[in-house]
Amino acid sequence: MQLLCNFVKQNKMENNIKYQFKTNIKCGGCISKVGPVLDEKVGIVEWNVDTTNPDKILTVQANGISENEIITTVQNAGYKIEKI
């Protein structure tokens, strides 16, 4: 079963930076916990988690938020995350 979550904010900005991370976000329950945190974070334009990938890859399109801020945000939601 493939579970791919994708969120896009309505006001997409140009000059986005794409970050990818290995995580332990592995199911719909995890996504429902971390999703609102990512959705509310200023600077995250779009995000998705590929739960079918063994490394549970989180991809973030960002504008105005650093890689370290994304890492801290996910960790504060209770998940492991490391940059690829």
N, C-alpha and C positions, 0 to 999 in steps of 0.2 A: 504494500500500500504506500503510495506516495503522498507525502504531506509537505506542501510548499506554501509558506505563508508570505504574502507580499503586501506591503503597505506603501501607498504613495500619497503624499500631502498634495492638496489641490494647487497650491502656488509653487510649482517647481521653479527653481532658479537655475540660471546658467552657471557654468564654471563649477560644477559639482566635482567632488573628489570621490573616487570609489575605494572603499576599504573592504578587506575580507579578513575574516577571523575564524579560527577553529573554536567551537564551543561545545558545551554539553546540553544544548537546547535540543531535546530529542523527540518531543511529542506535542500534541495539541495543547495539553495542559501547561507545558512549559511556555509555549508561545502565548497562551492566554495570560500568563503571569508577567512575562517580560515585554509583551507587545505594548500594553498601555504606557509603560515606562519609555520605550523607544518612540512611540507615537507622540508623546508630550515633549520630548527633548528638542529644544530649539537647535536648529542646524542640521537635523536629520531630515532629509528630503524624501528618501525612499529606503526601505529595508526589506530583506527577505531572508528566510532560513531554509536551507535545503536539508531537511531531516532524513532524506534518503542517502545522502552522502555519509560515509562512515565518520567523517570529521565534523559533521553537523555545521556546515559552512554558513556563517552569517555574512551577508553582503550588505553594505551600507553606502548609499549615495549621500554625501554630506556637503554642506555649504556653510562654513562658519563654525564648525565644531572639529576638534582635533581627534586624532586616533586615540589618544590617551583618555580623553573625555568619554568617548564611546566605551572604551574598556571599563572605566570606572562605573559608568551607568549600568552596564550589564552585570558587573560584579556586585554592585549594590542591590540588584534585583535577585541576587543569590545564585548566579551562574558563573561557571568557569569560562574564560575567554582568553585567547592568545592570538596575536597577529600572525598572519601567514607570510 
